[in-house]
Each structure stands twice: as structure tokens, then as C-alpha cells.
């Protein structure tokens, strides 16, 4: 049996997911379930190798997941749909665009359906 392709966050706080205002991620969102593409930024020591791991998985037509612990402490996985690394003054940052399904979006983006002011829509 083939091992699942994944990038695992092994220490630190849960990732912060940001809504993506750009239109291009919508083109990556091919799924039968209601989902949205969101961005997370992670510090890393080996950004180029992690991006290369994503590229190899996609080249071989495999899905690669981001594995992380959510704020509730439970393990979660989200398919990675795009990846990029940046060199900054303090080191390397891995940018991952992941697909979250509707229930995960409520948990990760902090929308609970209450306290909506002025009829604002949820962040997804």
C-alpha cells in the first residue's frame, strides 16, 4: 500500500487560514462538495523541498494534504492545491493554498453564524 502524501505541522500553534480575495484559486476548486480555497503561511526550514514534494505528488496525479491540529486539538487534513515558498529576513515561509470543506471553514475561519452585524456575509 502506498503511503499518503502529506505535509505535517508537528509543533507550534494551529495554522491560521485566510480568505483569498483573488479569483485564480477558484479555478483550483474542483470538488463535488461545497468548499473554498484558503491560504496559510507557515515558517519552515526547507521550503523548496516541501514545494518540490507537492509538485511531485501533483505530477503523479496524487493529492497531497496538509495535516495539522485544529484549535479544538483534533487532527485535521486539508488537500493542498497550490504551494510557494518565500525567503524573508527571518528565514523561509511556506505559502499553502488548501481546500477546506464548509464545516472546516466554519471552524478554521472562526465563523459561527452569530453576531453578524449589518447583514455581513460570512468570510467564505
GUPAGU-120458 format. One line per field, with one value per residue (C-alpha): x, y, z; residue number from 1; residue in three letters. Coordinates in steps of 0.001 Angstrom, whole numbers, plus 500000, padded with zeros to 6 digits. Layout:
% GUPAGU-120458
xx	(X, ...) $
yy	(Y, ...) $
zz	(Z, ...) $
i	(NUM, ...) $
aa	(ALA, ...) $
***
This chain:
% GUPAGU-120458
xx	(500000, 501328, 501984, 499779, 501429, 501248, 502964, 502527, 502737, 504486, 504813, 503529, 500025, 497328, 497661, 495821, 493729, 492992, 490282, 491747, 490294, 491908, 489897, 492554, 492135, 488513, 489876, 491606, 488436, 487140, 485212, 481738, 481495, 480975, 484451, 486682, 490379, 492153, 495768, 498019, 501577, 503979, 507549, 509852, 513498, 513063, 510543, 511950, 511886, 508291, 507167, 509008, 507178, 503871, 504946, 505962, 502635, 500670, 502837, 501989, 498311, 498177, 496612, 498894, 497400, 498300, 497969, 497508, 495853, 492872, 492205, 489967, 493047, 491768, 493838, 492614, 493700, 493123, 494114, 496873, 496009, 498942, 502290, 505046, 507964, 509448, 512797, 512376, 514813, 513939, 514071, 511668, 507889, 505796, 502586, 499969, 496587, 494333, 490755, 488509, 485019, 482119, 482251, 486036, 485717, 483382, 485838, 489071, 487933, 486056, 482552, 479836, 476772, 476116, 476737, 476509, 476330, 474670, 473851, 477516, 478085, 480355, 484033, 483672) $
yy	(500000, 503412, 505932, 509028, 512233, 514902, 517833, 517698, 520587, 518921, 521813, 525284, 526714, 525620, 527261, 530491, 530314, 533470, 534053, 534546, 537586, 536657, 534877, 532367, 529931, 529350, 527614, 525085, 524263, 521225, 519186, 517688, 519174, 522806, 524083, 527114, 527673, 529475, 530491, 529646, 530855, 528547, 529055, 526306, 525320, 523526, 525435, 524437, 520728, 520943, 522730, 520104, 517363, 518990, 519276, 515594, 514489, 516589, 515418, 511836, 512857, 512309, 514515, 515908, 517029, 519491, 517638, 519815, 520064, 522405, 524762, 522047, 519782, 517248, 516259, 517575, 517204, 519547, 518985, 521330, 522868, 525300, 525919, 528512, 529375, 532769, 533784, 536523, 538198, 535775, 532590, 530773, 530919, 528262, 529554, 526832, 527212, 524462, 523409, 523457, 521994, 524018, 522598, 523048, 526631, 527488, 526020, 527351, 530797, 531402, 531818, 530510, 532134, 534506, 538196, 539195, 542976, 544899, 541700, 540942, 537667, 535012, 535216, 532491) $
zz	(500000, 499035, 501808, 501807, 500617, 503313, 504947, 508715, 511161, 514087, 516528, 517148, 517104, 514652, 511235, 510535, 507360, 505379, 502808, 499348, 497559, 494220, 491542, 490408, 493366, 492349, 489249, 491527, 493425, 491575, 494102, 494473, 497986, 498987, 499724, 499476, 498821, 501670, 502303, 505227, 505854, 507685, 508849, 507654, 507326, 503998, 501874, 498455, 499362, 500602, 497436, 495368, 497296, 496307, 492665, 492541, 494016, 491529, 488620, 489576, 489867, 493633, 496265, 498948, 502269, 504988, 508291, 511377, 514768, 514822, 517752, 519232, 519445, 516929, 513897, 510533, 506927, 504001, 500360, 499200, 495823, 495387, 497097, 497066, 499333, 500119, 501564, 504158, 506528, 509353, 507257, 504964, 504704, 503007, 501413, 501036, 499416, 500773, 500175, 503249, 503153, 504565, 508132, 508350, 507096, 509963, 512466, 510954, 509829, 513077, 511649, 513949, 512369, 515272, 515914, 512266, 512059, 509234, 507357, 506625, 504867, 506368, 505275, 502644) $
i	(1, 2, 3, 4, 5, 6, 7, 8, 9, 10, 11, 12, 13, 14, 15, 16, 17, 18, 19, 20, 21, 22, 23, 24, 25, 26, 27, 28, 29, 30, 31, 32, 33, 34, 35, 36, 37, 38, 39, 40, 41, 42, 43, 44, 45, 46, 47, 48, 49, 50, 51, 52, 53, 54, 55, 56, 57, 58, 59, 60, 61, 62, 63, 64, 65, 66, 67, 68, 69, 70, 71, 72, 73, 74, 75, 76, 77, 78, 79, 80, 81, 82, 83, 84, 85, 86, 87, 88, 89, 90, 91, 92, 93, 94, 95, 96, 97, 98, 99, 100, 101, 102, 103, 104, 105, 106, 107, 108, 109, 110, 111, 112, 113, 114, 115, 116, 117, 118, 119, 120, 121, 122, 123, 124) $
aa	(UNK, UNK, UNK, UNK, UNK, UNK, UNK, UNK, UNK, UNK, UNK, UNK, UNK, UNK, UNK, UNK, UNK, UNK, UNK, UNK, UNK, UNK, UNK, UNK, UNK, UNK, UNK, UNK, UNK, UNK, UNK, UNK, UNK, UNK, UNK, UNK, UNK, UNK, UNK, UNK, UNK, UNK, UNK, UNK, UNK, UNK, UNK, UNK, UNK, UNK, UNK, UNK, UNK, UNK, UNK, UNK, UNK, UNK, UNK, UNK, UNK, UNK, UNK, UNK, UNK, UNK, UNK, UNK, UNK, UNK, UNK, UNK, UNK, UNK, UNK, UNK, UNK, UNK, UNK, UNK, UNK, UNK, UNK, UNK, UNK, UNK, UNK, UNK, UNK, UNK, UNK, UNK, UNK, UNK, UNK, UNK, UNK, UNK, UNK, UNK, UNK, UNK, UNK, UNK, UNK, UNK, UNK, UNK, UNK, UNK, UNK, UNK, UNK, UNK, UNK, UNK, UNK, UNK, UNK, UNK, UNK, UNK, UNK, UNK) $
***
